Amino acid sequence: MQFPVYLDHAATTPIAPEVAEAMAPYLSSRFGNPSSLHSVGAEAREGIEAARESVADALGADPDEIVFTGGGTEADNLAVKGACLAAYGKRRHVLVSAIEHHAVLDSARSLRVLGFDVETIPVDCTGRVSAEDVERRLRPDTALVSVMTANNEVGTIQPIEEIAAVCRARGALFHSDAVQAFGQLDLNVRRLGVDLLSISAHKVYGPKGVGALYVRRGVRIAPLLDGGGQERGLRGGTHNVAGIVGMHAAVRGLRRGQTEERARIAILRDRLVAAVLAETPGARLSGHPVDRLANNAHFCFPQIEGEALLLALDADGICASAGSACSSGSTEPSHVLMAMGVDRDVARGALRVTLGRGTTREQIDYAAGRIIAHVAELRALRRL
Ligand code: PLP
């Protein structure tokens, strides 16, 4: 069996060989600055524009609606702060769901110093936001609503089309963080009806530190980085050419056999969930039972500490997560589980397992066996 058994694809994915291959020339001979007028610059510019077309195509957008960023966090910051800064003085209400990634939550909260009124939209026990609830909370001065396409911890998929429709009807901009959904769901910005949508390359077998924000034509946002006027003035700074070319190759890779791959992964995920729930008394599957990302299994095991379980699994060569990679290291239970109404003590025993291209049935059976054994051991130790 292949070690490590990497089951943390929501944190990041391995770089696909074709991605590294596509990037290599841009780290050596194709070193040009895409803003330069000469031929070396043109070569880099062509790389970026080809990537823009491919990312736009993958989202059902037009190339001039794509802004390359330094990753998902930056795309979220640009969407939330950029949309609100552009509305400054005209609209001052912001709605964000309680289970957003901190890139959205903290971006919204940072706007309070400017006088924005930031309101949190609650979720039900499966982690879902209701479009009716969003509609009730909308105000004439709502500048922006932000609800993620799918949650990074528990995998719950949101009713984005419905939420977008109520926002559009009431004249509020709608942003969705699709960092986890990209590559896992078929996203089409026109069908979804979003105004702004964030994605990141490293969740889809591309490089870290590169992402994109879809900005619907006609939507005004303020830049966060002023500089050389790159990306139509929305993101100053010399482009990360190799990263953007890598994102292009990663997006190309998503087109191949996606449906079969998602079905394969969902079967493996269901096998893991069934085994763990059958053999571990009190274990719960968090998130929505059906409307969840195909590669996500998230458990809460009462009477254990998730971190102890993670360390035990790591010693067995299994890489998983207690929740989101970004909040690991903190002893506070996840804000996502708290928002879903999970009991604090139960939330401490969280384990997120996220599958990917390299995951095999053998690895899943091994991981299920080790999870079951370690939860029993850790509980027995607690009783001593
Ligand atoms: N949004 C979500 C839902 C994520 O899961 C992540 C990364 O974990 C981010 C945003 C941040 O993306 P990046 O790591 O590219 O900054």
Boltz pocket constraint, residues with backbone or C-beta under 6 A from the ligand:
constraints:
  - pocket:
      binder: B
      contacts: [[A, 10], [A, 11], [A, 70], [A, 71], [A, 72], [A, 73], [A, 74], [A, 76], [A, 101], [A, 103], [A, 148], [A, 150], [A, 151], [A, 152], [A, 177], [A, 178], [A, 179], [A, 180], [A, 199], [A, 200], [A, 201], [A, 202], [A, 209], [A, 210], [A, 211], [A, 325], [A, 326]]
      max_distance: 6.0
